[in-house]
Amino acid sequence: MRQTITLLSLISLFWALSQGCKCRKPNGGGDNTNIDMGGFPDAVGKILVGKCATAGCHNAASAVNSAYLRLDTWTALFEGGANGAEVVPYSPDFSPLLYFVNTDPARGVVATPTMPYDATGTNPNHLSEAEYNTLKDWITNGAPDKDGNVAFATNPNTRQKIYLTQQGCDLVAVIDAATGLVMRYIKVGTSPGTESPHCLRTSADGQYAYVSFLNGTGIQKIDTRTDQIINTATLGSGSWNILYIAPGDSIVATSDWTSNGRILYARASTMTGIPEYTGSGAGLFVYPHGIASDLAFDTAFITAQYGNVVYRWSPKAPYYRKVSINGQPPIATNANDKTSPNPHEILMVPDHSRYFLTCEGTNEVRVMDAHTDQLLKVIPVGKLPQEIALSHTKPYMLVTCMEDEEGLGPKQRGSVYIINYNTYEIVKVIRGDFFQPHGITVDDINGRFYVASTNSNPDGPAPHHATACAGRAGWYNIYNLNTLEPVNNRRYQVSVMPYSADVRFKP
């Protein structure tokens, strides 16, 4: 029954998307001086309301046949369409509306069919270069309404947001929790080349977010009130993978995912390094990845990506030990031996008494006692388990299984396992509108969780539109934490390889 409902939902969504680009010919001619501008600035309203929100197209009566996108009012535009945000303030390069009204590749991305739609093929209604530039300049300046108000700009100190790295594009997408839409894009990195923002974590007080880079030289710090980068910790060349923020927000730790890896700490306040808390070289860490700690931040727990090891390390003591997670002699190797557990990510339960490990080699979640290092439970899950998210209002751990194919169609791949971290029972397995899901985060305040599909494999669904970055666009879905069902049928498309997610405020 569940598969039938999902299939019908997908068919309905596909129909809406296919119809969304085939509106009736708009009323041509005239200077549009007598139309209601819908709250847009006059020059913008003449284009969007006068040429796009016409009969059979992007107005209140016809939006159901136009990918649910309304362009008749400024407020409706920022409710988005079937594919998420069409305009992202200050980001013309990543506002799909511009792709569909563009006729010149020299200006940027061109998506088809060109809007306003013209069934005759003679293109009398396509926007002029001047009209295109009017829209682009408007978006560059924040896409304000006629009174200068910018969408999502109110309540900067308290607005709930979700942050999502775009690993293929050196971007962080900022999602407004109230609407589920991308409200801003933050350009990250310090060099012209792609640095691949990998992991993002927010501070416990919700005031800052931190980003690490696979191909970069450190960590960047974002002020979540302004969504601006305010500092960078320069750590040197490395493959900086997972970030971990110590209890109390005092220290930010990151792992250098190499065969002779390192764990580096930086002061969160100043983003300067702390040499005495650095385990570097000398073969201490072989492909270190996930990081957790005890509540006092005296002891760190670090996964060795290849093998059966969690490093138990206290730089203050000093103390260093390899913990076997499967009862066999502890071995951390340079090779991806798929017969070993290969612990990927680690996450503590709220009281720090136990930790969960996603084991991508054996498709399991292993539960370890944080005090005795004893294995407590092995929980079989889907193929290639990756990230873990924690709910603070329900006893749930949510695990993305990136390559799970059980019971899925050709354009679906991956699942989310909901596990009760007290009883170790699997509450539900969600096989939804995913393709290679990786990042996941829980917004307990609004009772939702977000799942990001990387869609990096060419076998995945074709994106609704291209992006300004090279590569295949991915998306995120939003689920109700209480029902564990999708909140809607939207596939919120973003840029290339959405990877790591975290929510701003946690209970």
C-alpha positions as CSV (number, residue, x, y, z in Angstrom):
1,M,0.0,0.0,0.0
2,R,2.8,2.4,0.9
3,Q,4.5,1.8,-2.5
4,T,1.2,2.5,-4.3
5,I,0.7,5.8,-2.5
6,T,4.3,6.8,-3.2
7,L,3.9,5.9,-6.9
8,L,0.7,7.9,-7.2
9,S,2.3,10.9,-5.5
10,L,5.3,10.8,-7.9
11,I,3.0,10.6,-10.9
12,S,1.0,13.6,-9.7
13,L,4.2,15.5,-9.1
14,F,5.6,14.7,-12.5
15,W,2.4,15.8,-14.1
16,A,2.4,19.1,-12.3
17,L,6.1,19.7,-13.3
18,S,5.5,18.8,-16.9
19,Q,2.5,21.1,-17.1
20,G,4.2,23.8,-15.2
21,C,6.2,25.0,-18.2
22,K,3.2,25.1,-20.6
23,C,1.2,28.1,-19.8
24,R,-1.1,29.9,-22.2
25,K,0.3,32.6,-24.3
26,P,0.3,35.8,-22.1
27,N,-1.5,38.9,-23.1
28,G,1.0,40.7,-25.3
29,G,1.1,44.4,-26.0
30,G,0.2,47.3,-23.8
31,D,2.4,49.0,-21.2
32,N,1.0,47.2,-18.2
33,T,0.5,50.5,-16.4
34,N,-3.0,49.6,-15.1
35,I,-2.2,46.1,-13.6
36,D,-1.8,45.4,-9.9
37,M,1.9,45.0,-9.3
38,G,1.3,42.5,-6.4
39,G,3.7,44.2,-4.1
40,F,6.6,44.0,-6.5
41,P,8.6,47.1,-7.4
42,D,7.0,48.6,-10.5
43,A,9.7,47.6,-13.0
44,V,9.7,44.0,-11.7
45,G,5.9,43.8,-11.5
46,K,5.5,44.8,-15.1
47,I,7.5,41.7,-16.0
48,L,6.4,39.1,-13.5
49,V,2.8,40.1,-13.1
50,G,2.3,41.5,-16.6
51,K,4.0,38.7,-18.5
52,C,4.1,35.6,-16.2
53,A,1.1,35.7,-13.8
54,T,-1.3,35.5,-16.7
55,A,-4.4,33.4,-17.5
56,G,-3.5,29.7,-17.4
57,C,0.0,30.3,-16.0
58,H,1.6,31.5,-12.7
59,N,-1.4,33.1,-11.0
60,A,-3.6,31.9,-8.1
61,A,-6.1,30.2,-10.4
62,S,-3.6,28.3,-12.5
63,A,-0.5,27.7,-10.4
64,V,-1.6,24.0,-9.8
65,N,-0.7,23.5,-13.5
66,S,2.4,25.6,-13.3
67,A,4.5,23.6,-10.8
68,Y,2.6,25.4,-8.0
69,L,4.6,28.6,-8.6
70,R,2.7,31.8,-8.3
71,L,4.2,35.1,-9.6
72,D,1.2,37.3,-9.1
73,T,2.4,38.7,-5.8
74,W,5.7,39.2,-4.0
75,T,4.5,37.2,-1.0
76,A,3.4,34.2,-3.2
77,L,6.8,34.1,-5.0
78,F,8.5,33.5,-1.7
79,E,6.3,30.5,-1.0
80,G,8.2,28.7,-3.8
81,G,7.1,26.0,-6.2
82,A,7.2,22.3,-6.5
83,N,11.0,22.4,-6.8
84,G,11.5,24.7,-3.9
85,A,12.9,28.3,-4.0
86,E,12.7,30.0,-7.4
87,V,14.3,33.2,-6.2
88,V,17.0,33.4,-3.5
89,P,17.7,36.9,-2.3
90,Y,21.2,38.2,-3.2
91,S,21.9,35.1,-5.3
92,P,21.1,35.6,-9.0
93,D,23.4,32.8,-10.0
94,F,21.3,30.3,-7.9
95,S,17.8,31.7,-8.5
96,P,16.1,29.3,-11.0
97,L,13.6,32.0,-12.1
98,L,16.5,33.6,-14.1
99,Y,17.4,30.3,-15.8
100,F,13.9,30.0,-17.3
101,V,13.7,33.6,-18.6
102,N,17.2,33.6,-20.1
103,T,17.8,33.2,-23.8
104,D,21.5,33.9,-23.9
105,P,24.0,31.4,-22.5
106,A,26.5,34.2,-22.2
107,R,24.4,35.7,-19.4
108,G,24.2,32.5,-17.4
109,V,22.3,29.2,-17.1
110,V,19.6,28.7,-19.8
111,A,16.7,26.3,-18.9
112,T,14.0,25.2,-21.2
113,P,11.3,25.8,-22.1
114,T,11.9,29.5,-22.1
115,M,9.4,31.6,-20.2
116,P,7.1,33.3,-20.8
117,Y,6.0,30.2,-22.7
118,D,5.1,30.6,-26.4
119,A,3.5,27.6,-28.1
120,T,4.0,29.2,-31.6
121,G,7.8,29.0,-31.3
122,T,8.2,32.5,-32.7
123,N,9.2,33.8,-29.3
124,P,7.4,37.2,-29.3
125,N,7.0,37.1,-25.6
126,H,10.5,36.2,-24.4
127,L,12.1,38.8,-22.2
128,S,14.4,41.4,-23.7
129,E,18.0,41.8,-22.4
130,A,16.9,44.9,-20.6
131,E,14.0,43.0,-18.9
132,Y,16.3,40.1,-17.9
133,N,18.8,42.5,-16.4
134,T,16.0,44.2,-14.5
135,L,15.2,40.9,-12.8
136,K,18.9,40.0,-12.2
137,D,19.7,43.4,-10.7
138,W,16.6,43.1,-8.5
139,I,17.7,39.7,-7.2
140,T,21.2,40.9,-6.7
141,N,19.9,43.6,-4.4
142,G,17.9,41.1,-2.3
143,A,14.7,40.9,-4.4
144,P,12.8,43.4,-2.2
145,D,9.2,44.2,-2.3
146,K,7.9,47.7,-3.3
147,D,8.6,49.0,0.2
148,G,12.2,47.6,0.3
149,N,11.5,44.6,2.5
150,V,13.7,41.6,1.8
151,A,12.3,38.1,2.3
152,F,13.4,36.2,5.5
153,A,15.2,39.3,6.8
154,T,13.1,39.7,10.0
155,N,13.9,38.2,13.4
156,P,17.6,37.5,12.6
157,N,18.4,36.6,16.2
158,T,15.6,34.0,16.6
159,R,14.8,32.7,13.1
160,Q,15.1,28.9,12.9
161,K,17.2,27.8,10.0
162,I,18.8,24.7,8.6
163,Y,22.3,24.8,7.1
164,L,23.3,22.5,4.3
165,T,26.7,22.3,2.6
166,Q,26.9,22.0,-1.2
167,Q,30.1,20.0,-1.6
168,G,30.3,20.4,-5.3
169,C,29.9,24.1,-5.4
170,D,31.6,25.8,-2.4
171,L,28.2,26.9,-1.0
172,V,26.2,26.6,2.1
173,A,22.4,26.7,1.6
174,V,20.5,28.4,4.4
175,I,16.9,27.0,4.7
176,D,14.1,28.9,6.4
177,A,12.4,26.5,8.8
178,A,9.0,28.1,8.6
179,T,8.7,27.7,4.8
180,G,11.2,25.0,4.1
181,L,12.8,27.2,1.3
182,V,16.4,28.1,0.7
183,M,16.5,31.7,1.9
184,R,20.2,32.5,1.3
185,Y,23.3,31.0,-0.2
186,I,26.7,31.6,1.5
187,K,29.8,31.4,-0.6
188,V,32.5,29.6,1.4
189,G,36.1,28.8,0.9
190,T,39.2,31.0,0.5
191,S,40.7,30.0,-2.9
192,P,39.5,30.2,-6.5
193,G,39.4,26.4,-6.8
194,T,36.6,24.1,-5.4
195,E,37.4,23.4,-1.8
196,S,34.4,21.1,-1.2
197,P,32.7,22.1,2.0
198,H,32.2,18.8,3.7
199,C,30.8,19.0,7.2
200,L,28.8,21.7,8.9
201,R,28.0,22.0,12.6
202,T,26.2,24.6,14.6
203,S,27.1,25.8,18.1
204,A,24.8,24.8,21.0
205,D,23.7,28.4,21.4
206,G,22.7,28.6,17.7
207,Q,24.7,31.7,17.1
208,Y,27.4,30.2,14.9
209,A,28.0,27.6,12.2
210,Y,31.3,26.0,11.3
211,V,32.3,24.5,8.0
212,S,35.3,22.2,7.1
213,F,36.7,21.5,3.6
214,L,37.9,18.4,1.9
215,N,40.3,20.4,-0.3
216,G,40.9,23.4,1.9
217,T,43.2,24.6,4.6
218,G,41.0,25.0,7.6
219,I,37.6,25.8,9.1
220,Q,35.3,28.8,8.5
221,K,32.9,30.3,11.0
222,I,29.5,31.8,10.1
223,D,27.5,34.2,12.1
224,T,24.0,32.7,11.9
225,R,22.3,36.1,12.6
226,T,23.8,37.6,9.4
227,D,24.8,34.5,7.5
228,Q,28.2,36.0,6.9
229,I,31.6,34.4,7.3
230,I,33.3,36.1,10.2
231,N,36.5,34.1,10.8
232,T,38.7,31.4,9.4
233,A,41.0,29.0,11.3
234,T,43.9,28.2,9.0
235,L,45.1,24.7,9.8
236,G,47.2,23.9,6.8
237,S,46.6,21.5,3.9
238,G,44.6,18.4,4.7
239,S,41.4,16.6,4.0
240,W,39.4,18.2,6.7
241,N,36.4,16.0,7.2
242,I,34.2,15.9,10.3
243,L,33.7,18.8,12.7
244,Y,32.9,18.4,16.4
245,I,32.0,21.2,18.7
246,A,32.9,20.5,22.3
247,P,30.3,20.8,25.0
248,G,30.1,24.4,26.0
249,D,31.1,25.7,22.5
250,S,34.7,26.4,23.6
251,I,36.6,24.2,21.1
252,V,36.0,23.1,17.5
253,A,37.8,19.9,16.5
254,T,38.3,18.5,13.0
255,S,39.8,15.3,11.5
256,D,42.3,15.2,8.7
257,W,41.2,12.1,6.8
258,T,44.5,10.8,5.5
259,S,46.6,7.7,6.2
260,N,48.8,9.7,8.6
261,G,45.9,11.7,9.9
262,R,45.5,14.4,12.5
263,I,43.0,15.7,14.9
264,L,43.2,19.5,15.3
265,Y,41.5,21.8,17.7
266,A,40.7,25.5,17.4
267,R,39.4,27.9,19.9
268,A,35.8,28.7,18.8
269,S,36.0,32.3,20.0
270,T,39.1,33.3,18.1
271,M,39.5,30.4,15.6
272,T,43.1,30.0,16.5
273,G,44.8,26.6,16.9
274,I,45.7,24.9,20.2
275,P,48.9,23.1,19.5
276,E,49.0,21.2,22.8
277,Y,45.6,19.6,21.9
278,T,46.9,18.3,18.5
279,G,47.5,14.7,17.7
280,S,49.5,14.9,14.5
281,G,51.4,12.4,12.3
282,A,53.5,9.6,13.7
283,G,50.8,7.1,12.7
284,L,48.6,7.9,15.7
285,F,45.5,8.2,13.5
286,V,44.9,6.2,10.3
287,Y,42.1,7.8,8.2
288,P,40.4,9.4,11.3
289,H,36.8,10.5,10.6
290,G,34.0,10.8,13.1
291,I,34.6,12.6,16.4
292,A,32.8,12.6,19.7
293,S,33.8,13.2,23.3
294,D,32.8,12.7,26.9
295,L,30.7,15.5,28.6
296,A,33.8,17.1,30.1
297,F,35.7,17.0,26.8
298,D,38.5,15.2,28.6
299,T,38.4,12.2,26.3
300,A,37.8,12.1,22.5
301,F,36.4,9.1,20.6
302,I,37.5,9.0,17.0
303,T,36.5,6.5,14.3
304,A,39.2,4.9,12.0
305,Q,37.4,4.8,8.7
306,Y,39.0,1.5,7.6
307,G,39.1,-1.4,10.1
308,N,37.5,-2.1,13.4
309,V,38.8,0.7,15.6
310,V,37.6,3.7,17.6
311,Y,40.5,5.7,19.0
312,R,40.1,6.7,22.6
313,W,42.3,9.7,23.1
314,S,42.9,12.2,25.8
315,P,45.5,14.8,24.9
316,K,45.5,16.2,28.4
317,A,46.5,13.0,30.2
318,P,47.9,12.0,27.7
319,Y,46.0,8.8,26.9
320,Y,45.7,6.8,23.7
321,R,44.1,3.5,23.0
322,K,42.6,1.6,20.1
323,V,39.2,0.2,21.0
324,S,38.0,-2.8,19.0
325,I,34.3,-2.6,18.2
326,N,33.9,-6.2,17.2
327,G,35.9,-8.3,19.6
328,Q,38.7,-8.9,17.2
329,P,42.3,-7.5,17.5
330,P,42.1,-3.7,16.8
331,I,43.3,-2.9,13.3
332,A,43.1,0.4,11.4
333,T,44.3,0.1,7.9
334,N,44.8,2.1,4.7
335,A,42.6,-0.2,2.6
336,N,38.9,-0.3,2.3
337,D,38.3,-3.8,3.4
338,K,34.5,-4.3,3.2
339,T,34.6,-7.3,5.5
340,S,35.6,-5.0,8.4
341,P,33.1,-2.8,10.2
342,N,34.7,0.4,8.9
343,P,33.1,2.8,11.4
344,H,32.2,6.0,9.7
345,E,30.3,8.4,12.0
346,I,29.9,8.5,15.7
347,L,27.3,10.1,17.9
348,M,26.8,10.2,21.7
349,V,23.4,9.8,23.3
350,P,22.4,12.9,25.4
351,D,23.9,11.6,28.7
352,H,27.2,10.6,26.9
353,S,27.0,7.1,28.4
354,R,26.9,5.3,25.0
355,Y,27.8,6.1,21.4
356,F,26.4,4.9,18.1
357,L,28.6,4.0,15.1
358,T,27.6,3.7,11.5
359,C,29.6,0.8,10.1
360,E,29.6,1.1,6.3
361,G,31.6,-2.0,5.7
362,T,29.1,-4.4,7.3
363,N,25.9,-2.3,7.0
364,E,25.3,-2.0,10.7
365,V,24.9,0.4,13.5
366,R,27.0,-0.6,16.6
367,V,26.3,0.6,20.1
368,M,29.2,1.0,22.5
369,D,29.4,1.7,26.2
370,A,31.4,4.9,26.5
371,H,32.7,4.0,29.9
372,T,33.7,0.3,29.5
373,D,34.3,0.2,25.7
374,Q,32.0,-2.8,25.5
375,L,29.8,-3.6,22.6
376,L,26.2,-3.4,23.6
377,K,24.2,-4.0,20.4
378,V,24.6,-4.6,16.7
379,I,21.7,-3.2,14.6
380,P,21.5,-4.3,11.0
381,V,20.6,-1.4,8.7
382,G,20.6,-0.6,4.9
383,K,23.6,-0.4,2.6
384,L,26.3,2.1,3.3
385,P,25.1,3.8,6.5
386,Q,26.5,7.3,6.8
387,E,25.3,10.2,8.9
388,I,23.4,10.2,12.2
389,A,21.0,12.8,13.5
390,L,19.6,13.0,17.0
391,S,16.2,14.1,18.2
392,H,16.1,15.9,21.5
393,T,12.3,15.5,22.0
394,K,12.0,11.8,21.0
395,P,14.4,9.0,21.7
396,Y,15.3,8.8,18.0
397,M,18.5,8.4,16.1
398,L,18.1,8.8,12.4
399,V,20.6,7.1,10.1
400,T,21.0,7.7,6.3
401,C,21.8,4.6,4.3
402,M,23.2,6.0,1.1
403,E,23.2,3.0,-1.3
404,D,20.2,1.0,0.0
405,E,18.2,-0.5,-2.9
406,E,15.9,-2.9,-1.2
407,G,12.3,-2.5,-2.5
408,L,13.1,0.6,-4.5
409,G,12.6,1.6,-8.1
410,P,15.3,2.5,-10.6
411,K,15.3,6.2,-9.8
412,Q,15.3,5.7,-6.0
413,R,18.3,4.8,-3.9
414,G,18.8,5.1,-0.2
415,S,16.8,4.9,3.0
416,V,16.6,6.4,6.5
417,Y,16.4,4.2,9.6
418,I,14.7,5.6,12.7
419,I,16.2,3.8,15.7
420,N,15.0,4.2,19.3
421,Y,18.3,4.8,21.1
422,N,17.0,3.5,24.4
423,T,15.6,0.2,23.3
424,Y,17.6,-0.2,20.1
425,E,14.4,-1.1,18.2
426,I,14.0,0.1,14.6
427,V,11.0,2.3,14.7
428,K,10.7,2.7,11.0
429,V,12.6,2.4,7.7
430,I,11.8,5.2,5.3
431,R,12.3,4.5,1.6
432,G,11.2,7.7,0.2
433,D,12.0,10.1,-2.7
434,F,15.7,9.8,-2.1
435,F,18.8,9.2,-4.3
436,Q,22.0,8.7,-2.3
437,P,20.9,10.4,0.9
438,H,23.7,11.6,3.1
439,G,23.1,14.7,5.3
440,I,20.3,14.6,7.8
441,T,19.2,16.9,10.7
442,V,16.3,17.2,13.1
443,D,14.4,20.4,13.8
444,D,12.7,19.4,17.0
445,I,11.3,22.9,17.5
446,N,9.1,22.5,14.4
447,G,8.8,18.7,14.6
448,R,10.5,18.1,11.3
449,F,13.6,16.5,9.9
450,Y,15.5,17.1,6.6
451,V,17.1,14.5,4.4
452,A,19.6,15.6,1.7
453,S,20.0,13.5,-1.5
454,T,23.4,14.0,-3.1
455,N,22.1,12.5,-6.5
456,S,25.8,12.3,-7.6
457,N,25.4,9.1,-9.6
458,P,24.4,9.5,-13.3
459,D,21.8,6.8,-12.8
460,G,19.8,9.1,-10.6
461,P,16.9,11.3,-11.5
462,A,17.6,14.1,-13.9
463,P,17.5,17.4,-12.1
464,H,14.6,19.7,-12.8
465,H,17.1,22.3,-14.0
466,A,20.9,22.8,-14.2
467,T,22.7,25.1,-11.8
468,A,25.5,27.6,-12.1
469,C,28.0,24.9,-10.9
470,A,29.2,22.0,-12.9
471,G,27.6,18.7,-11.9
472,R,24.2,17.2,-11.0
473,A,21.9,19.1,-8.7
474,G,20.7,17.3,-5.6
475,W,17.7,18.0,-3.3
476,Y,16.3,17.7,0.2
477,N,13.0,16.4,1.5
478,I,11.2,17.4,4.6
479,Y,9.5,14.9,7.0
480,N,7.2,15.2,9.9
481,L,9.0,13.9,13.1
482,N,5.7,12.8,14.7
483,T,4.2,10.8,11.8
484,L,7.5,10.0,10.0
485,E,5.8,10.9,6.7
486,P,6.7,13.6,4.2
487,V,5.2,17.0,5.0
488,N,4.5,17.4,1.2
489,N,5.5,16.0,-2.2
490,R,8.1,18.7,-2.9
491,R,11.6,17.9,-4.0
492,Y,13.5,21.0,-2.9
493,Q,16.3,21.2,-5.5
494,V,19.5,22.9,-4.4
495,S,23.0,22.9,-6.0
496,V,25.6,20.2,-6.5
497,M,26.1,17.4,-4.0
498,P,24.2,18.6,-0.9
499,Y,26.1,16.8,1.8
500,S,26.1,17.8,5.5
501,A,23.2,19.4,7.4
502,D,22.6,20.9,10.9
503,V,19.8,22.9,12.5
504,R,20.4,26.2,14.1
505,F,18.5,25.9,17.4
506,K,18.0,22.8,19.3
507,P,15.8,22.4,22.5
